[in-house]
Amino acid sequence: MEIDLDAIRYIRRKFEGERARFMEILTGGSPKTYDEYKEVIGTIRGLALGDQILSDLETTLRKNQDE
């Protein structure tokens, strides 16, 4: 199975855009309760984790292409 590196980069850009949007929500003071704050933080963490997994996959795929 071949995975398109352009698709991985596209998804990573989308994750970054969403993470930036949630950071704006956080820094703008939108979360009014602790539960809302935790939800925003959890979303940011999830997006960061997803991006790291995709980054690792991209690195592995690039290395395998070079071999």
NORTA-V612961 format. One line per field, one symbol per residue. psi: psi as a letter, one per 30 degrees, with the letter a starting at -180 (. if undefined). A space follows every 50 residues. Layout:
psi=???
This chain:
psi=kkkjeeeeeeeeeeeeeeeeeeeeeeffgejfleeeeeeeeeeeeeeeee eeeeeeeeeeeeeeef.
